[in-house]
């Protein structure tokens, strides 16, 4: 799975700490998500999607090789 968190964060002018605070998670978790070293829970993915006003599936993209 790949994600667009870093891209969207830059688009909206958030640093990792600001996004983490809005999502109720740690800055380290944001960093891990952006590096694809951690897959967020469904609840966290939905929170992030709402912050960016984007559908979850447009932020967290499942690729064929993941299935």
C-alpha positions as CSV (number, residue, x, y, z in Angstrom):
1,X,0.0,0.0,0.0
2,X,1.2,3.5,-0.8
3,X,0.0,6.7,0.5
4,X,-0.2,10.4,-0.3
5,X,0.1,11.8,3.2
6,X,3.4,13.7,2.7
7,X,2.1,15.2,-0.5
8,X,-1.2,16.3,1.0
9,X,0.5,17.6,4.2
10,X,2.8,19.8,2.0
11,X,-0.2,20.9,-0.1
12,X,-2.1,22.1,3.0
13,X,1.0,23.6,4.7
14,X,1.1,21.3,7.7
15,X,4.3,20.0,9.3
16,X,4.3,16.5,10.8
17,X,3.7,17.8,14.3
18,X,0.6,19.8,13.3
19,X,-0.9,16.9,11.3
20,X,-0.2,14.6,14.2
21,X,-2.0,16.9,16.7
22,X,-5.0,17.2,14.4
23,X,-5.2,13.4,14.0
24,X,-4.6,12.7,17.7
25,X,-1.5,10.6,17.0
26,X,2.3,11.1,17.5
27,X,4.6,12.9,15.1
28,X,6.6,9.7,14.9
29,X,3.5,7.8,13.7
30,X,3.0,10.4,10.9
31,X,6.7,9.9,9.9
32,X,6.3,6.1,9.8
33,X,3.1,6.3,7.8
34,X,4.8,8.7,5.2
35,X,7.7,6.3,4.9
36,X,5.3,3.3,4.4
37,X,6.8,1.7,7.5
38,X,3.5,1.6,9.4
39,X,-0.1,1.0,8.2
40,X,-2.6,3.1,10.2
41,X,-5.7,1.7,11.7
42,X,-9.0,2.3,9.9
43,X,-9.9,5.0,12.4
44,X,-6.6,6.9,12.0
45,X,-6.9,6.6,8.2
46,X,-10.4,8.1,8.3
47,X,-9.2,10.9,10.6
48,X,-6.4,11.8,8.2
49,X,-8.8,11.7,5.3
50,X,-11.2,14.1,7.0
51,X,-8.3,16.5,7.8
52,X,-7.4,16.6,4.1
53,X,-11.1,16.5,2.9
54,X,-10.2,13.6,0.6
55,X,-11.7,10.0,0.3
56,X,-9.6,7.5,2.3
57,X,-9.0,5.5,-0.9
58,X,-7.5,8.6,-2.6
59,X,-4.9,8.8,0.3
60,X,-4.2,5.2,1.1
61,X,-3.9,3.3,-2.2
62,X,-4.0,-0.4,-2.3
63,X,-1.9,-1.8,-5.2
64,X,-2.4,-5.1,-7.0
65,X,0.7,-6.5,-5.4
66,X,-0.8,-6.0,-2.0
67,X,-3.7,-8.3,-2.8
